[in-house]
Amino acid sequence: MAESKKKLTYEECRLKRIEENKKRWQELKLTMLAEDVHNATSPKPSPMKKVKPTVRQEVDRSAVRRSNRVADKPPPNYKEVLIEPLGRPRSYKRKDLLNRVYAADEDRQYAIGRAEQLQSESDADFPSFVKPMLQSHVTGGFWLGLPVHFCKTHLPKHDEYVTLVDENGDEFQTKYLALKTGLSGGWRGFALDHELVDGDALVFQLVAPTRFKVYIIRVNQAED
């Protein structure tokens, strides 16, 4: 009887172990199945494409595609060409801007009065105006602004070269800027050659569409 009970106990343990193994196997299969489903539904990363290195080919710059119309002509030359400045070359010494001399108000007004008198005695057939000199006209910037109304009425509507003729007949080429109504390039040479200073008064007489006769009244010059 004891031996039979022992066998049953062993048989029960064996069956129990088999059932446990079955449960573990089922759980394992479910886990593997879930992983397969997850892997099947999740997006797969795209494989990296291998990029071939680009090799630059040297271009023959002498072989330029050209139109049939200009095939028999020499190739164009795009190198910069320096343009000679107008007029004779001059060399100037830079003035000492720290030692500027300003004219007294009474001397300045006296020079303006003499210039206006000279203007009134000039030929009325040629339009003219009086321009008193300031430091910005004769030192530093060398920019000469002209009366706007005079420029709009008598001077070209576009940028142009304007000739200044002094009392000795010497000519100076200057650049007139229509939009800014003033003289830029070339005015510096005129001012330095004639040693203009603050307080001088100039009479500009337009004797041709782009030609001025210029008379200089010195601020410290005795009347003659």
C-alpha positions in Angstrom: 0.0 0.0 0.0 2.8 2.4 0.9 4.6 1.6 -2.4 1.4 2.3 -4.4 0.9 5.7 -2.7 4.6 6.5 -3.4 4.1 5.8 -7.1 1.0 7.9 -7.3 2.8 10.8 -5.7 5.6 10.5 -8.2 3.1 10.2 -11.1 1.3 13.3 -9.9 4.6 15.3 -9.6 5.5 14.2 -13.1 2.1 15.3 -14.6 2.3 18.5 -12.7 5.7 19.3 -14.1 4.5 18.5 -17.6 1.6 20.9 -17.2 4.0 23.6 -15.9 6.3 23.0 -18.9 3.4 23.3 -21.3 2.4 26.6 -19.7 5.9 28.0 -19.9 6.2 26.9 -23.6 2.9 28.6 -24.4 4.0 31.7 -22.7 7.3 31.6 -24.6 5.5 31.1 -27.9 3.2 34.0 -27.2 6.1 36.2 -26.4 7.9 35.3 -29.6 4.7 35.7 -31.6 4.2 39.2 -30.1 7.8 40.2 -31.0 7.3 38.9 -34.6 4.1 41.0 -35.0 5.8 44.1 -33.6 8.8 43.7 -35.9 6.4 43.1 -38.9 4.4 46.3 -38.2 7.2 48.7 -37.2 8.8 50.6 -40.1 12.2 49.4 -41.2 15.0 52.0 -41.5 16.0 52.6 -45.1 19.5 51.4 -45.9 22.1 54.1 -46.3 23.0 54.9 -49.8 26.6 55.0 -50.7 27.5 58.4 -52.2 30.1 58.3 -54.8 32.7 61.1 -54.4 32.4 63.6 -57.2 35.5 64.2 -59.3 35.8 67.7 -60.7 37.1 67.9 -64.2 39.3 70.7 -65.3 37.6 72.9 -67.8 39.5 74.2 -70.7 38.9 77.9 -70.5 40.2 78.6 -73.9 37.4 76.6 -75.5 34.4 78.9 -75.1 31.1 78.2 -76.8 30.5 81.1 -79.1 27.8 82.1 -81.5 28.3 81.6 -85.3 28.0 85.4 -85.7 31.2 86.0 -83.8 33.0 82.7 -84.4 35.5 84.3 -86.8 36.3 87.2 -84.4 39.0 87.2 -81.7 37.9 86.3 -78.2 36.9 89.2 -76.0 39.3 90.6 -73.4 37.7 91.3 -70.0 40.8 92.7 -68.3 40.4 96.0 -66.6 41.7 98.9 -68.6 42.9 102.0 -66.8 41.5 105.3 -68.1 43.7 108.3 -68.2 42.3 111.3 -66.2 41.2 114.3 -68.1 43.5 117.3 -68.3 47.2 117.5 -67.5 48.4 115.5 -64.4 49.0 117.6 -61.3 50.5 116.8 -57.9 49.2 118.5 -54.8 50.3 118.7 -51.2 47.7 118.0 -48.6 46.8 121.0 -46.5 47.2 120.9 -42.8 43.6 120.6 -41.7 44.6 121.4 -38.1 45.8 124.9 -39.1 42.7 126.1 -40.9 42.3 129.9 -41.0 38.7 131.2 -40.9 37.8 134.5 -42.4 36.3 137.2 -40.3 32.6 137.9 -40.9 33.2 141.5 -42.0 35.9 140.4 -44.5 33.7 137.6 -45.8 30.8 140.1 -46.4 33.1 142.6 -48.0 34.4 140.0 -50.5 30.8 138.9 -51.3 29.8 142.5 -51.9 32.7 143.1 -54.3 31.8 139.8 -56.2 28.1 140.9 -56.5 29.3 144.2 -57.9 31.4 142.4 -60.5 28.5 140.2 -61.3 26.2 143.2 -61.9 28.8 144.7 -64.3 29.2 141.5 -66.3 27.4 140.6 -69.6 23.7 139.9 -68.8 23.4 137.6 -71.8 25.4 135.0 -69.8 23.8 133.7 -66.6 26.0 133.9 -63.5 26.0 133.5 -59.8 28.3 134.3 -56.8 29.6 131.5 -54.6 31.4 132.3 -51.3 34.1 129.8 -50.3 33.8 127.8 -47.1 36.3 125.4 -45.5 34.5 122.4 -47.0 35.1 123.9 -50.5 38.8 124.6 -50.2 40.1 122.0 -47.7 39.2 118.4 -46.7 36.2 117.2 -48.7 36.6 119.6 -51.7 33.0 119.4 -52.7 31.4 122.5 -54.3 27.6 122.6 -54.2 26.1 125.0 -56.8 22.8 126.9 -56.5 20.0 124.4 -57.1 17.8 126.8 -59.1 20.7 127.8 -61.4 21.5 124.1 -62.0 17.9 123.1 -62.8 17.6 126.1 -65.2 20.9 126.2 -67.1 22.9 123.0 -66.6 22.5 119.5 -68.1 20.0 117.1 -66.5 22.6 114.4 -66.4 26.2 114.0 -65.1 28.6 115.9 -67.4 32.1 117.3 -67.5 32.2 121.0 -67.0 35.1 123.2 -67.9 36.3 126.0 -65.6 38.3 128.9 -67.2 40.2 131.2 -64.9 41.1 134.8 -65.6 44.3 133.8 -67.3 42.5 131.5 -69.7 43.7 128.2 -68.1 41.1 125.5 -68.3 40.2 122.9 -65.7 38.0 119.9 -66.2 35.5 119.1 -63.4 32.8 116.5 -62.9 29.3 117.9 -62.5 26.9 115.7 -60.7 23.4 116.6 -61.8 21.5 114.8 -59.0 23.6 116.5 -56.3 23.9 119.8 -58.2 27.6 120.3 -57.5 31.2 119.8 -58.7 33.2 116.9 -57.5 36.2 115.5 -59.4 38.5 118.2 -60.7 37.3 120.9 -58.4 40.0 120.1 -55.9 42.7 120.8 -58.5 41.2 124.2 -59.3 40.9 125.1 -55.6 44.5 124.2 -54.8 46.0 125.7 -58.0 44.4 129.0 -57.2 45.1 128.8 -53.5 41.5 129.4 -52.5 40.8 130.1 -48.9 37.8 130.4 -46.6 36.1 133.7 -47.3 37.0 134.1 -51.0 34.1 134.9 -53.3 33.9 133.5 -56.8 31.8 134.7 -59.7 30.7 131.8 -62.1 29.6 133.0 -65.5 28.1 130.4 -67.9 29.6 131.2 -71.3 28.6 127.8 -72.9 26.3 124.9 -71.9 29.2 123.2 -70.0 31.7 126.0 -69.6 32.2 128.6 -66.8 34.3 131.7 -66.8 35.4 132.0 -63.1 36.5 135.3 -61.4 38.1 135.2 -58.0 37.7 137.9 -55.4 40.2 137.4 -52.6 39.0 137.9 -49.0 42.1 139.8 -48.0 42.8 141.5 -51.3 42.8 145.2 -51.6 40.2 146.6 -54.0 41.5 147.4 -57.4 
